[in-house]
Amino acid sequence: MAIWIPHASRVLASASSRSRAVANATFQDAMSHNERLFRRDAETNTRDAYATQNAAQRF
């Protein structure tokens, strides 16, 4: 009967790989959130600017 014991370097490499994957996913989520906020702000600013121009033309 053979007992398999993982080498420390393999264990560390595997843990490091998972850690990078989690960090990358977290970074991607943050970027997506920031991009959504930027787009929402840009759309709001455009809408507000258009409304201001129309209001000024009425008077």
PQR file of N, CA, C, O and H, with PARSE charges and radii, in Angstrom:
ATOM      1  N   MET A   1       0.850  -1.178   0.000 -0.4000 1.5000
ATOM      2  CA  MET A   1       0.000   0.000   0.000 -0.0000 2.0000
ATOM      3  C   MET A   1       0.892   1.237   0.000  0.5500 1.7000
ATOM      4  O   MET A   1       1.762   1.391   0.857 -0.5500 1.4000
ATOM      5  N   ALA A   2       0.667   2.093  -0.951 -0.4000 1.5000
ATOM      6  CA  ALA A   2       1.457   3.319  -1.047 -0.0000 2.0000
ATOM      7  C   ALA A   2       0.655   4.484  -0.482  0.5500 1.7000
ATOM      8  O   ALA A   2      -0.540   4.629  -0.737 -0.5500 1.4000
ATOM      9  H   ALA A   2      -0.041   1.967  -1.647  0.4000 1.0000
ATOM     10  N   ILE A   3       1.331   5.282   0.270 -0.4000 1.5000
ATOM     11  CA  ILE A   3       0.711   6.489   0.820 -0.0000 2.0000
ATOM     12  C   ILE A   3       1.262   7.677   0.044  0.5500 1.7000
ATOM     13  O   ILE A   3       2.473   7.881  -0.030 -0.5500 1.4000
ATOM     14  H   ILE A   3       2.302   5.164   0.477  0.4000 1.0000
ATOM     15  N   TRP A   4       0.366   8.443  -0.521 -0.4000 1.5000
ATOM     16  CA  TRP A   4       0.786   9.593  -1.323 -0.0000 2.0000
ATOM     17  C   TRP A   4       0.776  10.836  -0.454  0.5500 1.7000
ATOM     18  O   TRP A   4      -0.248  11.183   0.135 -0.5500 1.4000
ATOM     19  H   TRP A   4      -0.618   8.277  -0.460  0.4000 1.0000
ATOM     20  N   ILE A   5       1.901  11.495  -0.375 -0.4000 1.5000
ATOM     21  CA  ILE A   5       2.027  12.741   0.382 -0.0000 2.0000
ATOM     22  C   ILE A   5       2.428  13.826  -0.612  0.5500 1.7000
ATOM     23  O   ILE A   5       3.470  13.711  -1.258 -0.5500 1.4000
ATOM     24  H   ILE A   5       2.732  11.213  -0.853  0.4000 1.0000
ATOM     25  N   PRO A   6       1.631  14.865  -0.743 -0.5600 1.5000
ATOM     26  CA  PRO A   6       1.958  15.913  -1.720  0.2800 2.0000
ATOM     27  C   PRO A   6       3.214  16.676  -1.317  0.5500 1.7000
ATOM     28  O   PRO A   6       3.467  16.912  -0.135 -0.5500 1.4000
ATOM     29  N   HIS A   7       3.977  17.046  -2.305 -0.4000 1.5000
ATOM     30  CA  HIS A   7       5.158  17.862  -2.048 -0.0000 2.0000
ATOM     31  C   HIS A   7       4.713  19.277  -1.693  0.5500 1.7000
ATOM     32  O   HIS A   7       3.725  19.783  -2.226 -0.5500 1.4000
ATOM     33  H   HIS A   7       3.772  16.854  -3.265  0.4000 1.0000
ATOM     34  N   ALA A   8       5.448  19.899  -0.797 -0.4000 1.5000
ATOM     35  CA  ALA A   8       5.099  21.248  -0.353 -0.0000 2.0000
ATOM     36  C   ALA A   8       5.042  22.225  -1.517  0.5500 1.7000
ATOM     37  O   ALA A   8       4.175  23.099  -1.539 -0.5500 1.4000
ATOM     38  H   ALA A   8       6.251  19.488  -0.364  0.4000 1.0000
ATOM     39  N   SER A   9       5.942  22.101  -2.483 -0.4000 1.5000
ATOM     40  CA  SER A   9       5.947  23.034  -3.610 -0.0000 2.0000
ATOM     41  C   SER A   9       4.666  22.924  -4.428  0.5500 1.7000
ATOM     42  O   SER A   9       4.153  23.933  -4.910 -0.5500 1.4000
ATOM     43  H   SER A   9       6.646  21.391  -2.465  0.4000 1.0000
ATOM     44  N   ARG A  10       4.139  21.701  -4.590 -0.4000 1.5000
ATOM     45  CA  ARG A  10       2.882  21.525  -5.329 -0.0000 2.0000
ATOM     46  C   ARG A  10       1.710  22.100  -4.558  0.5500 1.7000
ATOM     47  O   ARG A  10       0.823  22.729  -5.134 -0.5500 1.4000
ATOM     48  H   ARG A  10       4.556  20.881  -4.198  0.4000 1.0000
ATOM     49  N   VAL A  11       1.712  21.883  -3.262 -0.4000 1.5000
ATOM     50  CA  VAL A  11       0.635  22.408  -2.427 -0.0000 2.0000
ATOM     51  C   VAL A  11       0.641  23.929  -2.486  0.5500 1.7000
ATOM     52  O   VAL A  11      -0.411  24.550  -2.642 -0.5500 1.4000
ATOM     53  H   VAL A  11       2.434  21.372  -2.794  0.4000 1.0000
ATOM     54  N   LEU A  12       1.816  24.529  -2.361 -0.4000 1.5000
ATOM     55  CA  LEU A  12       1.915  25.988  -2.401 -0.0000 2.0000
ATOM     56  C   LEU A  12       1.538  26.534  -3.774  0.5500 1.7000
ATOM     57  O   LEU A  12       0.863  27.559  -3.866 -0.5500 1.4000
ATOM     58  H   LEU A  12       2.670  24.024  -2.234  0.4000 1.0000
ATOM     59  N   ALA A  13       1.962  25.869  -4.832 -0.4000 1.5000
ATOM     60  CA  ALA A  13       1.630  26.317  -6.185 -0.0000 2.0000
ATOM     61  C   ALA A  13       0.129  26.261  -6.410  0.5500 1.7000
ATOM     62  O   ALA A  13      -0.444  27.164  -7.021 -0.5500 1.4000
ATOM     63  H   ALA A  13       2.510  25.036  -4.758  0.4000 1.0000
ATOM     64  N   SER A  14      -0.501  25.220  -5.926 -0.4000 1.5000
ATOM     65  CA  SER A  14      -1.945  25.077  -6.077 -0.0000 2.0000
ATOM     66  C   SER A  14      -2.678  26.167  -5.301  0.5500 1.7000
ATOM     67  O   SER A  14      -3.617  26.773  -5.815 -0.5500 1.4000
ATOM     68  H   SER A  14      -0.036  24.488  -5.430  0.4000 1.0000
ATOM     69  N   ALA A  15      -2.255  26.414  -4.075 -0.4000 1.5000
ATOM     70  CA  ALA A  15      -2.872  27.461  -3.258 -0.0000 2.0000
ATOM     71  C   ALA A  15      -2.646  28.828  -3.885  0.5500 1.7000
ATOM     72  O   ALA A  15      -3.544  29.670  -3.887 -0.5500 1.4000
ATOM     73  H   ALA A  15      -1.491  25.922  -3.657  0.4000 1.0000
ATOM     74  N   SER A  16      -1.457  29.047  -4.412 -0.4000 1.5000
ATOM     75  CA  SER A  16      -1.140  30.321  -5.046 -0.0000 2.0000
ATOM     76  C   SER A  16      -2.004  30.539  -6.278  0.5500 1.7000
ATOM     77  O   SER A  16      -2.482  31.648  -6.518 -0.5500 1.4000
ATOM     78  H   SER A  16      -0.727  28.363  -4.410  0.4000 1.0000
ATOM     79  N   SER A  17      -2.203  29.494  -7.049 -0.4000 1.5000
ATOM     80  CA  SER A  17      -3.037  29.575  -8.253 -0.0000 2.0000
ATOM     81  C   SER A  17      -4.473  29.934  -7.896  0.5500 1.7000
ATOM     82  O   SER A  17      -5.082  30.786  -8.543 -0.5500 1.4000
ATOM     83  H   SER A  17      -1.816  28.593  -6.854  0.4000 1.0000
ATOM     84  N   ARG A  18      -5.011  29.291  -6.874 -0.4000 1.5000
ATOM     85  CA  ARG A  18      -6.377  29.604  -6.434 -0.0000 2.0000
ATOM     86  C   ARG A  18      -6.455  31.031  -5.918  0.5500 1.7000
ATOM     87  O   ARG A  18      -7.426  31.739  -6.186 -0.5500 1.4000
ATOM     88  H   ARG A  18      -4.516  28.599  -6.349  0.4000 1.0000
ATOM     89  N   SER A  19      -5.445  31.451  -5.185 -0.4000 1.5000
ATOM     90  CA  SER A  19      -5.423  32.805  -4.643 -0.0000 2.0000
ATOM     91  C   SER A  19      -5.426  33.839  -5.765  0.5500 1.7000
ATOM     92  O   SER A  19      -6.142  34.838  -5.695 -0.5500 1.4000
ATOM     93  H   SER A  19      -4.657  30.876  -4.968  0.4000 1.0000
ATOM     94  N   ARG A  20      -4.622  33.595  -6.801 -0.4000 1.5000
ATOM     95  CA  ARG A  20      -4.591  34.516  -7.950 -0.0000 2.0000
ATOM     96  C   ARG A  20      -5.936  34.547  -8.658  0.5500 1.7000
ATOM     97  O   ARG A  20      -6.387  35.607  -9.092 -0.5500 1.4000
ATOM     98  H   ARG A  20      -4.040  32.783  -6.858  0.4000 1.0000
ATOM     99  N   ALA A  21      -6.575  33.400  -8.775 -0.4000 1.5000
ATOM    100  CA  ALA A  21      -7.875  33.328  -9.448 -0.0000 2.0000
ATOM    101  C   ALA A  21      -8.916  34.139  -8.681  0.5500 1.7000
ATOM    102  O   ALA A  21      -9.707  34.865  -9.283 -0.5500 1.4000
ATOM    103  H   ALA A  21      -6.209  32.539  -8.422  0.4000 1.0000
ATOM    104  N   VAL A  22      -8.916  34.018  -7.364 -0.4000 1.5000
ATOM    105  CA  VAL A  22      -9.861  34.774  -6.540 -0.0000 2.0000
ATOM    106  C   VAL A  22      -9.563  36.265  -6.627  0.5500 1.7000
ATOM    107  O   VAL A  22     -10.481  37.073  -6.770 -0.5500 1.4000
ATOM    108  H   VAL A  22      -8.274  33.428  -6.875  0.4000 1.0000
ATOM    109  N   ALA A  23      -8.296  36.632  -6.544 -0.4000 1.5000
ATOM    110  CA  ALA A  23      -7.920  38.044  -6.632 -0.0000 2.0000
ATOM    111  C   ALA A  23      -8.303  38.617  -7.989  0.5500 1.7000
ATOM    112  O   ALA A  23      -8.790  39.745  -8.065 -0.5500 1.4000
ATOM    113  H   ALA A  23      -7.551  35.976  -6.428  0.4000 1.0000
ATOM    114  N   ASN A  24      -8.094  37.866  -9.048 -0.4000 1.5000
ATOM    115  CA  ASN A  24      -8.439  38.328 -10.389 -0.0000 2.0000
ATOM    116  C   ASN A  24      -9.949  38.511 -10.526  0.5500 1.7000
ATOM    117  O   ASN A  24     -10.401  39.499 -11.104 -0.5500 1.4000
ATOM    118  H   ASN A  24      -7.698  36.950  -8.985  0.4000 1.0000
ATOM    119  N   ALA A  25     -10.726  37.578 -10.005 -0.4000 1.5000
ATOM    120  CA  ALA A  25     -12.183  37.688 -10.075 -0.0000 2.0000
ATOM    121  C   ALA A  25     -12.661  38.906  -9.296  0.5500 1.7000
ATOM    122  O   ALA A  25     -13.562  39.614  -9.745 -0.5500 1.4000
ATOM    123  H   ALA A  25     -10.359  36.775  -9.535  0.4000 1.0000
ATOM    124  N   THR A  26     -12.067  39.154  -8.134 -0.4000 1.5000
ATOM    125  CA  THR A  26     -12.438  40.315  -7.329 -0.0000 2.0000
ATOM    126  C   THR A  26     -12.107  41.600  -8.069  0.5500 1.7000
ATOM    127  O   THR A  26     -12.906  42.537  -8.068 -0.5500 1.4000
ATOM    128  H   THR A  26     -11.335  38.578  -7.769  0.4000 1.0000
ATOM    129  N   PHE A  27     -10.942  41.658  -8.701 -0.4000 1.5000
ATOM    130  CA  PHE A  27     -10.535  42.833  -9.469 -0.0000 2.0000
ATOM    131  C   PHE A  27     -11.494  43.062 -10.633  0.5500 1.7000
ATOM    132  O   PHE A  27     -11.888  44.198 -10.895 -0.5500 1.4000
ATOM    133  H   PHE A  27     -10.294  40.897  -8.703  0.4000 1.0000
ATOM    134  N   GLN A  28     -11.870  41.995 -11.333 -0.4000 1.5000
ATOM    135  CA  GLN A  28     -12.791  42.118 -12.469 -0.0000 2.0000
ATOM    136  C   GLN A  28     -14.148  42.634 -12.005  0.5500 1.7000
ATOM    137  O   GLN A  28     -14.757  43.462 -12.681 -0.5500 1.4000
ATOM    138  H   GLN A  28     -11.550  41.072 -11.120  0.4000 1.0000
ATOM    139  N   ASP A  29     -14.629  42.153 -10.856 -0.4000 1.5000
ATOM    140  CA  ASP A  29     -15.903  42.631 -10.323 -0.0000 2.0000
ATOM    141  C   ASP A  29     -15.834  44.113 -10.003  0.5500 1.7000
ATOM    142  O   ASP A  29     -16.772  44.856 -10.293 -0.5500 1.4000
ATOM    143  H   ASP A  29     -14.134  41.479 -10.307  0.4000 1.0000
ATOM    144  N   ALA A  30     -14.724  44.553  -9.404 -0.4000 1.5000
ATOM    145  CA  ALA A  30     -14.559  45.968  -9.064 -0.0000 2.0000
ATOM    146  C   ALA A  30     -14.521  46.820 -10.322  0.5500 1.7000
ATOM    147  O   ALA A  30     -15.120  47.894 -10.358 -0.5500 1.4000
ATOM    148  H   ALA A  30     -13.962  43.949  -9.169  0.4000 1.0000
ATOM    149  N   MET A  31     -13.824  46.355 -11.357 -0.4000 1.5000
ATOM    150  CA  MET A  31     -13.759  47.112 -12.610 -0.0000 2.0000
ATOM    151  C   MET A  31     -15.143  47.216 -13.242  0.5500 1.7000
ATOM    152  O   MET A  31     -15.525  48.285 -13.717 -0.5500 1.4000
ATOM    153  H   MET A  31     -13.337  45.482 -11.327  0.4000 1.0000
ATOM    154  N   SER A  32     -15.887  46.134 -13.252 -0.4000 1.5000
ATOM    155  CA  SER A  32     -17.231  46.154 -13.829 -0.0000 2.0000
ATOM    156  C   SER A  32     -18.114  47.140 -13.077  0.5500 1.7000
ATOM    157  O   SER A  32     -18.881  47.885 -13.687 -0.5500 1.4000
ATOM    158  H   SER A  32     -15.577  45.265 -12.866  0.4000 1.0000
ATOM    159  N   HIS A  33     -18.005  47.142 -11.767 -0.4000 1.5000
ATOM    160  CA  HIS A  33     -18.795  48.057 -10.944 -0.0000 2.0000
ATOM    161  C   HIS A  33     -18.426  49.505 -11.264  0.5500 1.7000
ATOM    162  O   HIS A  33     -19.309  50.344 -11.442 -0.5500 1.4000
ATOM    163  H   HIS A  33     -17.382  46.537 -11.271  0.4000 1.0000
ATOM    164  N   ASN A  34     -17.122  49.803 -11.339 -0.4000 1.5000
ATOM    165  CA  ASN A  34     -16.683  51.162 -11.644 -0.0000 2.0000
ATOM    166  C   ASN A  34     -17.116  51.588 -13.037  0.5500 1.7000
ATOM    167  O   ASN A  34     -17.507  52.738 -13.235 -0.5500 1.4000
ATOM    168  H   ASN A  34     -16.405  49.122 -11.195  0.4000 1.0000
ATOM    169  N   GLU A  35     -17.055  50.683 -14.003 -0.4000 1.5000
ATOM    170  CA  GLU A  35     -17.491  51.003 -15.363 -0.0000 2.0000
ATOM    171  C   GLU A  35     -18.982  51.296 -15.392  0.5500 1.7000
ATOM    172  O   GLU A  35     -19.421  52.212 -16.089 -0.5500 1.4000
ATOM    173  H   GLU A  35     -16.738  49.748 -13.842  0.4000 1.0000
ATOM    174  N   ARG A  36     -19.766  50.526 -14.641 -0.4000 1.5000
ATOM    175  CA  ARG A  36     -21.208  50.782 -14.596 -0.0000 2.0000
ATOM    176  C   ARG A  36     -21.486  52.147 -13.993  0.5500 1.7000
ATOM    177  O   ARG A  36     -22.339  52.883 -14.491 -0.5500 1.4000
ATOM    178  H   ARG A  36     -19.409  49.783 -14.075  0.4000 1.0000
ATOM    179  N   LEU A  37     -20.773  52.496 -12.921 -0.4000 1.5000
ATOM    180  CA  LEU A  37     -20.969  53.804 -12.303 -0.0000 2.0000
ATOM    181  C   LEU A  37     -20.600  54.923 -13.267  0.5500 1.7000
ATOM    182  O   LEU A  37     -21.307  55.926 -13.355 -0.5500 1.4000
ATOM    183  H   LEU A  37     -20.080  51.899 -12.517  0.4000 1.0000
ATOM    184  N   PHE A  38     -19.491  54.755 -13.991 -0.4000 1.5000
ATOM    185  CA  PHE A  38     -19.061  55.771 -14.946 -0.0000 2.0000
ATOM    186  C   PHE A  38     -20.113  55.949 -16.038  0.5500 1.7000
ATOM    187  O   PHE A  38     -20.457  57.079 -16.387 -0.5500 1.4000
ATOM    188  H   PHE A  38     -18.917  53.939 -13.919  0.4000 1.0000
ATOM    189  N   ARG A  39     -20.619  54.860 -16.573 -0.4000 1.5000
ATOM    190  CA  ARG A  39     -21.640  54.944 -17.630 -0.0000 2.0000
ATOM    191  C   ARG A  39     -22.901  55.612 -17.113  0.5500 1.7000
ATOM    192  O   ARG A  39     -23.496  56.444 -17.799 -0.5500 1.4000
ATOM    193  H   ARG A  39     -20.339  53.942 -16.290  0.4000 1.0000
ATOM    194  N   ARG A  40     -23.313  55.247 -15.895 -0.4000 1.5000
ATOM    195  CA  ARG A  40     -24.521  55.840 -15.328 -0.0000 2.0000
ATOM    196  C   ARG A  40     -24.338  57.340 -15.156  0.5500 1.7000
ATOM    197  O   ARG A  40     -25.240  58.115 -15.472 -0.5500 1.4000
ATOM    198  H   ARG A  40     -22.830  54.571 -15.337  0.4000 1.0000
ATOM    199  N   ASP A  41     -23.172  57.757 -14.654 -0.4000 1.5000
ATOM    200  CA  ASP A  41     -22.904  59.181 -14.483 -0.0000 2.0000
ATOM    201  C   ASP A  41     -22.883  59.898 -15.821  0.5500 1.7000
ATOM    202  O   ASP A  41     -23.409  61.005 -15.932 -0.5500 1.4000
ATOM    203  H   ASP A  41     -22.439  57.127 -14.397  0.4000 1.0000
ATOM    204  N   ALA A  42     -22.290  59.293 -16.836 -0.4000 1.5000
ATOM    205  CA  ALA A  42     -22.224  59.907 -18.161 -0.0000 2.0000
ATOM    206  C   ALA A  42     -23.623  60.053 -18.746  0.5500 1.7000
ATOM    207  O   ALA A  42     -23.937  61.086 -19.338 -0.5500 1.4000
ATOM    208  H   ALA A  42     -21.862  58.393 -16.746  0.4000 1.0000
ATOM    209  N   GLU A  43     -24.463  59.041 -18.591 -0.4000 1.5000
ATOM    210  CA  GLU A  43     -25.832  59.118 -19.098 -0.0000 2.0000
ATOM    211  C   GLU A  43     -26.617  60.194 -18.364  0.5500 1.7000
ATOM    212  O   GLU A  43     -27.376  60.937 -18.985 -0.5500 1.4000
ATOM    213  H   GLU A  43     -24.208  58.203 -18.110  0.4000 1.0000
ATOM    214  N   THR A  44     -26.446  60.288 -17.056 -0.4000 1.5000
ATOM    215  CA  THR A  44     -27.147  61.299 -16.265 -0.0000 2.0000
ATOM    216  C   THR A  44     -26.696  62.691 -16.671  0.5500 1.7000
ATOM    217  O   THR A  44     -27.526  63.586 -16.836 -0.5500 1.4000
ATOM    218  H   THR A  44     -25.829  59.684 -16.550  0.4000 1.0000
ATOM    219  N   ASN A  45     -25.387  62.888 -16.837 -0.4000 1.5000
ATOM    220  CA  ASN A  45     -24.881  64.200 -17.232 -0.0000 2.0000
ATOM    221  C   ASN A  45     -25.409  64.596 -18.603  0.5500 1.7000
ATOM    222  O   ASN A  45     -25.765  65.755 -18.814 -0.5500 1.4000
ATOM    223  H   ASN A  45     -24.714  62.161 -16.703  0.4000 1.0000
ATOM    224  N   THR A  46     -25.465  63.662 -19.529 -0.4000 1.5000
ATOM    225  CA  THR A  46     -25.979  63.951 -20.868 -0.0000 2.0000
ATOM    226  C   THR A  46     -27.451  64.319 -20.794  0.5500 1.7000
ATOM    227  O   THR A  46     -27.882  65.281 -21.431 -0.5500 1.4000
ATOM    228  H   THR A  46     -25.175  62.720 -19.357  0.4000 1.0000
ATOM    229  N   ARG A  47     -28.216  63.573 -20.033 -0.4000 1.5000
ATOM    230  CA  ARG A  47     -29.650  63.837 -19.884 -0.0000 2.0000
ATOM    231  C   ARG A  47     -29.871  65.200 -19.235  0.5500 1.7000
ATOM    232  O   ARG A  47     -30.731  65.961 -19.678 -0.5500 1.4000
ATOM    233  H   ARG A  47     -27.866  62.792 -19.516  0.4000 1.0000
ATOM    234  N   ASP A  48     -29.103  65.518 -18.187 -0.4000 1.5000
ATOM    235  CA  ASP A  48     -29.232  66.806 -17.511 -0.0000 2.0000
ATOM    236  C   ASP A  48     -28.862  67.956 -18.435  0.5500 1.7000
ATOM    237  O   ASP A  48     -29.535  68.986 -18.437 -0.5500 1.4000
ATOM    238  H   ASP A  48     -28.405  64.899 -17.827  0.4000 1.0000
ATOM    239  N   ALA A  49     -27.815  67.797 -19.212 -0.4000 1.5000
ATOM    240  CA  ALA A  49     -27.391  68.853 -20.132 -0.0000 2.0000
ATOM    241  C   ALA A  49     -28.462  69.094 -21.188  0.5500 1.7000
ATOM    242  O   ALA A  49     -28.730  70.244 -21.536 -0.5500 1.4000
ATOM    243  H   ALA A  49     -27.269  66.959 -19.211  0.4000 1.0000
ATOM    244  N   TYR A  50     -29.070  68.047 -21.698 -0.4000 1.5000
ATOM    245  CA  TYR A  50     -30.117  68.171 -22.708 -0.0000 2.0000
ATOM    246  C   TYR A  50     -31.333  68.871 -22.110  0.5500 1.7000
ATOM    247  O   TYR A  50     -31.927  69.737 -22.752 -0.5500 1.4000
ATOM    248  H   TYR A  50     -28.852  67.113 -21.415  0.4000 1.0000
ATOM    249  N   ALA A  51     -31.706  68.503 -20.887 -0.4000 1.5000
ATOM    250  CA  ALA A  51     -32.855  69.125 -20.231 -0.0000 2.0000
ATOM    251  C   ALA A  51     -32.592  70.603 -19.987  0.5500 1.7000
ATOM    252  O   ALA A  51     -33.503  71.417 -20.141 -0.5500 1.4000
ATOM    253  H   ALA A  51     -31.223  67.799 -20.366  0.4000 1.0000
ATOM    254  N   THR A  52     -31.378  70.972 -19.612 -0.4000 1.5000
ATOM    255  CA  THR A  52     -31.030  72.372 -19.364 -0.0000 2.0000
ATOM    256  C   THR A  52     -31.131  73.176 -20.653  0.5500 1.7000
ATOM    257  O   THR A  52     -31.644  74.295 -20.639 -0.5500 1.4000
ATOM    258  H   THR A  52     -30.638  70.311 -19.486  0.4000 1.0000
ATOM    259  N   GLN A  53     -30.659  72.636 -21.753 -0.4000 1.5000
ATOM    260  CA  GLN A  53     -30.728  73.338 -23.038 -0.0000 2.0000
ATOM    261  C   GLN A  53     -32.178  73.551 -23.456  0.5500 1.7000
ATOM    262  O   GLN A  53     -32.531  74.631 -23.930 -0.5500 1.4000
ATOM    263  H   GLN A  53     -30.243  71.727 -21.765  0.4000 1.0000
ATOM    264  N   ASN A  54     -33.010  72.547 -23.290 -0.4000 1.5000
ATOM    265  CA  ASN A  54     -34.417  72.669 -23.666 -0.0000 2.0000
ATOM    266  C   ASN A  54     -35.128  73.688 -22.794  0.5500 1.7000
ATOM    267  O   ASN A  54     -35.953  74.452 -23.295 -0.5500 1.4000
ATOM    268  H   ASN A  54     -32.722  71.670 -22.905  0.4000 1.0000
ATOM    269  N   ALA A  55     -34.832  73.719 -21.511 -0.4000 1.5000
ATOM    270  CA  ALA A  55     -35.459  74.675 -20.601 -0.0000 2.0000
ATOM    271  C   ALA A  55     -35.040  76.095 -20.965  0.5500 1.7000
ATOM    272  O   ALA A  55     -35.861  77.010 -20.903 -0.5500 1.4000
ATOM    273  H   ALA A  55     -34.162  73.098 -21.104  0.4000 1.0000
ATOM    274  N   ALA A  56     -33.788  76.297 -21.341 -0.4000 1.5000
ATOM    275  CA  ALA A  56     -33.300  77.628 -21.710 -0.0000 2.0000
ATOM    276  C   ALA A  56     -33.959  78.100 -22.999  0.5500 1.7000
ATOM    277  O   ALA A  56     -34.198  79.298 -23.149 -0.5500 1.4000
ATOM    278  H   ALA A  56     -33.121  75.554 -21.391  0.4000 1.0000
ATOM    279  N   GLN A  57     -34.258  77.217 -23.922 -0.4000 1.5000
ATOM    280  CA  GLN A  57     -34.878  77.587 -25.192 -0.0000 2.0000
ATOM    281  C   GLN A  57     -36.336  77.989 -25.006  0.5500 1.7000
ATOM    282  O   GLN A  57     -36.866  78.741 -25.824 -0.5500 1.4000
ATOM    283  H   GLN A  57     -34.064  76.243 -23.801  0.4000 1.0000
ATOM    284  N   ARG A  58     -36.985  77.522 -23.978 -0.4000 1.5000
ATOM    285  CA  ARG A  58     -38.401  77.843 -23.738 -0.0000 2.0000
ATOM    286  C   ARG A  58     -38.584  79.273 -23.258  0.5500 1.7000
ATOM    287  O   ARG A  58     -39.647  79.860 -23.465 -0.5500 1.4000
ATOM    288  H   ARG A  58     -36.554  76.911 -23.313  0.4000 1.0000
ATOM    289  N   PHE A  59     -37.574  79.842 -22.624 -0.4000 1.5000
ATOM    290  CA  PHE A  59     -37.725  81.186 -22.049 -0.0000 2.0000
ATOM    291  C   PHE A  59     -37.249  82.252 -22.956  0.5500 1.7000
ATOM    292  O   PHE A  59     -37.312  83.431 -22.610 -0.5500 1.4000
ATOM    293  H   PHE A  59     -36.711  79.366 -22.456  0.4000 1.0000
TER
END
